[in-house]
Amino acid sequence: MQARCPRCASVFTTDRSGLQFCPNCGQQVDVPSFPGAPPESSGAGWGGPTGPAGPGSTGPGPALREDTPWERRATLGWFSGLFETWKQTIFGPQAFWASVKPNASWTDALFYAWILFAVGTLLAAPFGAFGVGRSSVQTLLDQMGELPPSTRAAIRNAVGGMGGVHVVSSLVFYPVGLIIYAAIQHLFCMLFGAAKNGYFATFRVLAYASATNIVGLLPCLGILAGLYGIVLVILGLSSVQETSLGRATGAVLLPVVLVCCCLAAAVTLFGAALAAAMGSFQSS
């Protein structure tokens, strides 16, 4: 039998009735029963088929939502739970977000994001103060031939120490930063009417969307990962907060635009101040 998704209007083939995911957009579709169809599922999610988004609902309600593989790591194993969650987020975000519970454990989501950030930080370390930054310092030291060997060694050690402090401090303060980031993002969700399921639903979206942290800190790949991360957050907020893509897009992009405007203003003011200082120096 062919069924049509009321959200994306795509037509797909199914051999059963009841609630199921649209293979195109990942949203829930209530397929009516037809002759010869197997009995519909009794519901595997935390709301069940008689919950707020049971049969007859076409929105991303809770009827088929379940714990993420990471939240089932006690049975799947830590690595399997971590990898499966990461894979589903990156390669099948729409279906993944349609299955994420808005009100499940926020600490599990935080732990997941923290681990991925730690892995990404360690992968990026050779390109930071331990790698590219250190080689740049070495090039600068080579140009300063008058420095004694002891001073050169002290500068190299200081650069290495600063790199280590940066890595450790970023790992320690990452949870606090994520909590604050989620609070700011949720304010914009409230502004756009995309905060139906509360702050912790927004937090869980940001935490699981951090799957891009694996390569987010690497040169070149970081920009692409950042852009894809924005897409993941938009899709996640639309599904988990049960709102439209337009509202979710506005809530995510408005703070990005404001930050870019502030940076542009800061650069402009700094350039004007520098030009004025150089002009006064030349006139004197």
VMD Tcl script that draws the C-alpha trace (Angstrom):
set ca {
  {0.00 0.00 0.00}
  {1.14 3.54 -0.69}
  {0.85 6.26 1.96}
  {1.37 9.99 1.77}
  {3.20 12.01 4.44}
  {1.04 15.03 5.41}
  {4.16 17.04 6.28}
  {6.43 16.68 3.23}
  {3.77 15.26 0.83}
  {6.07 12.43 -0.27}
  {4.52 9.05 -1.16}
  {6.07 5.87 0.20}
  {5.23 2.16 0.20}
  {4.42 0.31 3.43}
  {3.13 -3.14 4.31}
  {1.56 -2.21 7.65}
  {-0.81 0.32 9.15}
  {-0.43 2.50 12.22}
  {2.19 5.00 13.32}
  {5.51 4.86 11.45}
  {8.27 7.13 10.22}
  {8.20 8.84 6.84}
  {11.35 7.65 5.01}
  {11.79 11.10 3.44}
  {11.43 13.59 6.31}
  {11.54 11.25 9.33}
  {8.27 12.49 10.85}
  {5.53 10.25 12.19}
  {2.70 9.23 9.87}
  {-0.49 7.46 10.95}
  {-1.18 5.06 8.08}
  {-4.84 3.94 8.10}
  {-5.58 0.22 8.12}
  {-6.14 -1.51 4.82}
  {-7.18 -5.06 3.85}
  {-4.46 -7.60 4.60}
  {-2.38 -5.20 6.69}
  {-0.69 -6.58 9.82}
  {-2.08 -5.24 13.10}
  {-0.57 -1.90 14.03}
  {2.09 -1.66 16.69}
  {1.06 -1.02 20.26}
  {3.60 1.79 20.44}
  {7.22 1.62 21.54}
  {7.66 5.13 22.77}
  {7.27 6.75 26.16}
  {3.82 8.12 25.35}
  {2.32 5.02 23.72}
  {-0.33 5.13 21.02}
  {-2.87 6.68 23.37}
  {-0.58 9.55 24.35}
  {-0.76 13.16 23.18}
  {0.43 12.19 19.71}
  {-1.23 8.83 19.28}
  {-3.13 7.58 16.22}
  {-4.39 10.43 14.11}
  {-1.47 12.72 14.94}
  {0.88 13.79 12.18}
  {3.26 15.88 14.29}
  {6.49 14.77 15.94}
  {4.71 13.73 19.13}
  {5.99 11.26 21.70}
  {4.18 8.09 20.57}
  {7.21 6.49 18.90}
  {9.96 8.30 20.76}
  {12.51 6.23 22.66}
  {15.83 6.47 24.44}
  {18.79 7.19 22.19}
  {21.36 4.40 21.77}
  {23.63 6.35 24.11}
  {20.92 6.36 26.77}
  {20.67 2.58 26.31}
  {24.44 2.07 26.68}
  {23.88 -0.18 29.69}
  {22.55 -2.83 27.32}
  {24.24 -1.85 24.05}
  {27.65 -1.11 25.51}
  {29.33 2.27 25.90}
  {31.14 2.35 22.57}
  {28.19 0.96 20.60}
  {25.79 3.41 22.23}
  {28.11 6.33 21.54}
  {28.88 5.36 17.96}
  {25.29 4.51 17.01}
  {24.01 7.81 18.39}
  {26.73 9.73 16.55}
  {26.05 7.84 13.30}
  {22.30 8.40 13.45}
  {22.73 12.10 14.21}
  {25.18 12.70 11.37}
  {23.74 10.47 8.65}
  {20.03 10.31 9.49}
  {19.20 13.44 11.48}
  {15.52 13.70 10.61}
  {14.70 10.16 11.67}
  {16.95 10.52 14.71}
  {15.33 13.72 15.97}
  {11.87 12.26 15.42}
  {12.75 9.54 17.94}
  {14.40 11.74 20.62}
  {12.44 12.25 23.83}
  {12.10 15.90 24.85}
  {12.05 15.14 28.57}
  {14.61 12.35 29.02}
  {17.86 12.67 30.99}
  {19.71 15.91 30.27}
  {22.76 14.61 32.14}
  {23.10 11.70 29.70}
  {23.01 14.18 26.83}
  {25.60 16.37 28.56}
  {27.89 13.40 29.15}
  {27.60 12.42 25.48}
  {28.47 15.93 24.28}
  {31.35 16.18 26.77}
  {32.92 12.95 25.50}
  {32.68 14.04 21.87}
  {34.17 17.43 22.72}
  {37.07 15.72 24.51}
  {37.72 13.49 21.50}
  {37.55 16.46 19.13}
  {39.90 18.50 21.35}
  {42.48 15.72 21.42}
  {42.25 15.28 17.64}
  {42.72 19.02 17.12}
  {45.60 19.36 19.61}
  {48.35 18.68 17.01}
  {46.99 21.56 14.95}
  {46.97 23.99 17.88}
  {49.69 25.13 20.22}
  {51.26 21.66 20.07}
  {51.55 21.71 16.28}
  {50.99 24.63 13.96}
  {51.22 27.19 16.76}
  {54.49 25.76 18.04}
  {56.02 25.65 14.56}
  {55.05 29.30 14.07}
  {56.80 30.21 17.30}
  {59.86 28.27 16.18}
  {59.91 30.19 12.90}
  {59.74 33.45 14.84}
  {62.57 32.36 17.13}
  {64.72 31.46 14.13}
  {64.38 35.03 12.93}
  {65.59 36.32 16.30}
  {69.09 34.94 16.19}
  {70.35 37.13 19.03}
  {68.31 35.32 21.69}
  {70.34 33.04 23.98}
  {69.47 29.30 23.98}
  {68.03 29.45 27.50}
  {65.56 32.15 26.47}
  {64.53 30.19 23.38}
  {63.89 27.10 25.50}
  {61.87 29.13 28.01}
  {59.65 30.58 25.25}
  {59.07 27.14 23.70}
  {58.16 25.67 27.10}
  {55.82 28.56 27.82}
  {54.00 28.06 24.51}
  {53.65 24.34 25.17}
  {52.39 25.03 28.69}
  {49.81 27.52 27.46}
  {48.56 24.95 24.97}
  {48.17 22.36 27.70}
  {46.36 24.81 29.97}
  {44.00 25.73 27.14}
  {43.13 22.08 26.44}
  {42.53 21.24 30.11}
  {40.52 24.40 30.84}
  {38.32 23.93 27.77}
  {37.54 20.36 28.84}
  {36.78 21.39 32.43}
  {34.54 24.34 31.57}
  {32.76 22.78 28.58}
  {29.68 21.64 30.59}
  {29.21 25.15 32.01}
  {29.54 26.65 28.54}
  {26.99 24.23 27.09}
  {24.48 24.99 29.86}
  {24.85 28.74 29.27}
  {24.69 28.31 25.50}
  {21.49 26.28 25.85}
  {19.97 28.96 28.09}
  {20.72 31.68 25.53}
  {19.40 29.53 22.68}
  {16.24 28.74 24.64}
  {15.56 32.46 25.12}
  {15.49 32.85 21.34}
  {13.31 29.73 21.09}
  {10.85 31.40 23.46}
  {11.02 34.58 21.38}
  {10.04 32.64 18.24}
  {7.46 30.44 19.96}
  {9.61 27.34 19.59}
  {9.93 26.34 23.25}
  {6.93 24.06 23.76}
  {8.78 21.34 25.68}
  {10.97 23.54 27.85}
  {14.61 24.33 28.42}
  {15.86 20.76 28.79}
  {14.45 19.79 25.39}
  {16.55 22.60 23.89}
  {19.54 21.46 25.93}
  {19.21 17.88 24.69}
  {19.06 19.09 21.09}
  {22.24 21.14 21.46}
  {24.00 18.30 23.25}
  {23.19 15.66 20.64}
  {23.81 18.11 17.79}
  {27.38 18.41 19.10}
  {28.16 15.24 17.12}
  {30.06 17.59 14.81}
  {32.53 18.28 17.64}
  {34.57 15.30 16.46}
  {35.93 17.35 13.56}
  {34.68 20.80 14.53}
  {38.05 21.96 15.85}
  {40.12 20.76 12.90}
  {41.32 23.32 10.34}
  {39.18 23.57 7.17}
  {36.76 20.88 8.35}
  {35.75 23.07 11.28}
  {33.82 25.53 9.08}
  {31.87 22.77 7.33}
  {31.21 21.05 10.65}
  {29.95 24.32 12.12}
  {27.52 24.88 9.25}
  {26.24 21.31 9.46}
  {25.92 21.70 13.22}
  {23.58 24.65 12.66}
  {21.47 22.49 10.34}
  {21.34 19.74 12.99}
  {20.17 22.20 15.65}
  {17.44 23.58 13.38}
  {16.14 20.10 12.55}
  {16.41 19.05 16.18}
  {14.53 22.02 17.58}
  {11.81 21.64 14.96}
  {11.21 18.01 15.94}
  {11.94 17.89 19.68}
  {10.27 21.24 20.45}
  {7.43 20.28 18.07}
  {7.51 23.48 16.07}
  {7.87 24.53 12.43}
  {11.15 24.65 10.56}
  {10.64 28.39 10.05}
  {10.42 29.12 13.78}
  {13.36 26.85 14.54}
  {15.44 28.46 11.80}
  {14.71 31.95 13.11}
  {15.55 30.96 16.68}
  {18.91 29.50 15.60}
  {20.00 32.04 12.99}
  {19.05 35.26 14.80}
  {21.75 34.91 17.51}
  {24.28 33.99 14.81}
  {23.41 37.16 12.89}
  {23.64 39.27 16.06}
  {27.07 37.84 16.91}
  {28.32 38.51 13.37}
  {27.04 42.09 13.55}
  {28.76 42.64 16.90}
  {32.03 41.24 15.55}
  {31.79 43.42 12.45}
  {31.16 46.49 14.59}
  {34.09 45.63 16.85}
  {36.44 45.15 13.89}
  {35.27 48.44 12.36}
  {35.83 50.36 15.61}
  {39.25 48.76 16.09}
  {40.25 49.65 12.53}
  {39.08 53.25 12.97}
  {40.97 53.55 16.27}
  {44.11 52.08 14.72}
  {43.89 54.43 11.72}
  {43.44 57.42 14.03}
  {46.43 56.36 16.14}
  {48.63 55.92 13.06}
  {47.51 59.30 11.72}
  {48.37 61.09 14.93}
  {51.72 59.28 15.08}
  {52.63 60.34 11.54}
  {51.58 63.95 12.17}
  {53.81 64.14 15.23}
}
mol new
graphics top color blue
foreach p $ca { graphics top sphere $p radius 0.5 }
foreach p [lrange $ca 0 end-1] q [lrange $ca 1 end] { graphics top cylinder $p $q radius 0.2 }
display resetview
